[in-house]
Amino acid sequence: MYLDDLDLYVIVEESAGTVKRIRLSRRAPELKFSEMAARIGEHIRGGPRPDLDLDMSRCTDFQMAIYSAVLNIPRGSTATYSDIARIAGRPRAARAVGAALRMNPFPIMIPCHRVVASNGIGGYSQGIDIKLQLLEVERNCGGRYLR
């Protein structure tokens, strides 16, 4: 699914109706059209969060705790790695939060782009330029920053 206003492709790897991985890319994928990718694309543009069956079987308990905390960050808002560590019950694990988010197989659906460093933007597995772009889109959709 190509989002021309963002110059991004949403790539969904799926099997039997289950989402295995989501990626964002500036390069055209070799995959065919995906209804799931189209629904995720609409969500990026401000639409409702699609109900997708995400395959979380490869995620650790720690990752699941982090992803659960990240799911509670409202659209257009941000939280720091330390905030997420504290919410997940691991207040000294801010660096481990970053590592867990780098492994996030479902960016956008588990909105790790909303997690920032206490002294700047932080990293993003899909690229800092895409993180900044997503935060800007969300801010323009009526969101606000908590920081």
Secondary structure, 3 states (H helix, E strand, C coil): CEECCCCEEEEEEEECCEEEEEEEECCCCCCCCCHHHHHHHHHHCCCCCCCCEECCCCCCHHHHHHHHHHHCCCCCCCEEHHHHHHHCCCCCCHHHHHHHHHCCCCCCCCCHHHEEECCECCCCCCCHHHHHHHHHHHHHCCCCCCC
